[in-house]
C-alpha cells in the first residue's frame, strides 16, 4: 500500500482525478447519495478550500486508488458547521486549529470483513490519525452513519456524539467527536508523539 498526503497544489492532477472518480463510484454509484457528479467525478465546494487529502493506492495494481479522505481545519468553512449544522443539535460549532474535520471518506476495501472494520479501513484511519498528530491536531469532528459509529466504538476509539442521529437523504447521519488521545491511539496500535520520540 502507498499512502499519499497532500493538497490540491502538491498532488498531481492525475492523482486528484482518480480520487474524485473514486468518490463518485462510492458515494453516487454504491451508496446512492445525492451528490453532484461532473465528468464522472464527485467534487464539492469544500474541495476549493485547499484541504489535505489522504490517498491510499495499491502499489501492486498500477497505482489503483482504493481509498481517500479529506481533512479541513475548523477555523474556516467545513461540512458539519456549514452544510449539516442541525447535527450539532445546538452545540457550539467547533472552531480551533487543533480540531479538524474528516469528510469524504471513500474506500473500496480489498479484504472485506464480515464483522468489524476492514483491514483497509483500519489502515486508512491509522494514516489519517498519524498525520493529524504530526500537525498538532487533538480532535476530529465528522459526519457519518450509525453503522460507522458502531464500528468505531467496537474498535475502541474515543468517540462521542453531538446528539442523536437524523435522517439525511438515504442515511441516518450523526456528528461525532474523535479524540486523538491515548485511548484512540492504543486501540489502533499508534504510539503517541512522546512515545515515538522515545523510540528513535
N, C-alpha and C positions, 0 to 999 in steps of 0.2 A: 504494500500500500504506500502511496505517495500522498503526503499532506501538504497542500499549498495554502499559504495565508497571505492575503494582500488586499489591496483596494482596486478600484477601477483604474487608477493611474499606475499601478505597479503590476497587475496581472495582464497577460497578453490577451488580445482581442478574441482569439480562438478559444481560449480557456473560458472567458466570460460568456461567449456564445453557447458553448457546451453546457455551462452552468444554467443559463436561462432556459435552454431546451429541456434539461433535466427537470427543472422546476415545473415547466409546462406539463411534462409527462406525468409527474407525481401529483400535482395539485389539480390539474384540469382533467386529465385522462383517467387517473386512478381514483382520486378522492372526490372528483366531481364538484370541486369548489367553484364558486362564481368569481373567477379571476380573469383579467384581460390577457389575451394572447395576441402577440404581434409577431408575424413571421415565424410561427411555431415556438416563440419564446415568451415566458412569463416574466414581466417586468412591471414594477410599480414605482410610485413617486419616491419611496424611501431609497431606492437604488440610486437616485440622483444626488444623495447626500454624502457620497463617497464613504460608504460603510466599509468595514472589514468583511471579508468572506473567508470561510474555512472550506476548502475544496478537497474532497477525497477522490483519488484516482487509483485504478488498478494498474500497477506497473506491468503486469503480465498480459494486459489486454490493450496495448497501444494507447495508453493514457485514457482509457474509458472511465468517465466520471460515474461514480455511483453514490455520491453524497455531497451535500453542501449545506452551509449555514450562513446566515447574515448576522452581523453584530453592529449595533449602534449605541453610542453613549446616550444617556437620558438627559443630557444637557441641551439637546435640541429636539426637533420633532422625532417622534417614534410611534410605532403602531399602537401600542397599548394606550398611550395618552391621547393620540390624535385620531385613531380610527375606531378603537373599541373602548372608549372611556367608561362605558356602562359596566364593564367587567371589574372596574375598581370599586364599584358599589359605594361611592362617596369618599373613599380613602384618598389621602393626599397623593398627588401624582409624583412618582419618584423623579427626582432631578439631582443628579450628582455625577461627578466624573468617575466615581468609584462604583456606580451602578450602571450596567449596560443592559440593553435589550437583546435577547435572542429572537430571531424570527426567520421565516422561510427555510425551515429545516426540511430538506428533501433527501430521502435515501431509498435506494433500490438495494435492499440487503442481499448479499450474495450467499448468506447462510442463515436462513430464517429459523427462528426458534419457536417451538410450539407454546412455550411459556417463558415470559420474560423478554428483555431486550435482546435483539440480535447482536452477534459479535461486532458487526459493523457499526451498529448504533452506539455501542459502548465505546468503540474506538473514536467515533465522532465526538461523543460527549467528552472523553478524556482530552482530545485535541483542543477543543474549544476552551475547556477549563484551564488547561496548562497555559495556553496563550493568554487568556484573561488574567491569570495570576501574575504573569510576567509584566502585564500592563498596570498592575496595581488595582485591579477590579476586585471588589469584595462581595458583590451580589449581582445576580442576573434577575431580570424580570422577563416573563414570556407569556404569550397567549397560546394555549394548547388545548388538547382534548382530555376528557376524563380518562380515556384509555391510556394515554401517555402519562398522565398524572399517576395512575395506579402503578405503571411500570417503574417510574422514577422512585416512588415510595418503596416498592418492593426491592429495588436495587440498593436503597439505603441513603439516598441523597437527602440533605436537609432542605426540605421544601415546605412552603406554607401558602395558603390561599389568601387572595384579597377578599374573596366572597364566594357565594355559590355559583355554580355553572349556569350559563344562559344559552338558549338556543340561538345560534348564529348560522344561517344557511342550513347546511346538511349536518352540522356538528353541534354537540353540546360543548361549548367552549368555556374555558376557565383561565383566569390570570393567576400566575404563580410567582413567588419569590424563590430563588435558589441561592442559598448562602454558600459562598466558596470558602468554607471553613474546614476544620479538621474532620468533622463528621462526613462531609461530602467527599473530601479527598481520600479519606480512608476507605470509603465504600467503593472507590474506583481504583485504589492502589496507586494514588498520585501523592508523592511527597510534597509537603508544604515548602514554600520558598526557603525558610530557615533550615529545613531538613535537607533540602537539595544542596545548600551551601556546605553542610557538614559532610555530604557525600563526595564532594570534589577533592 
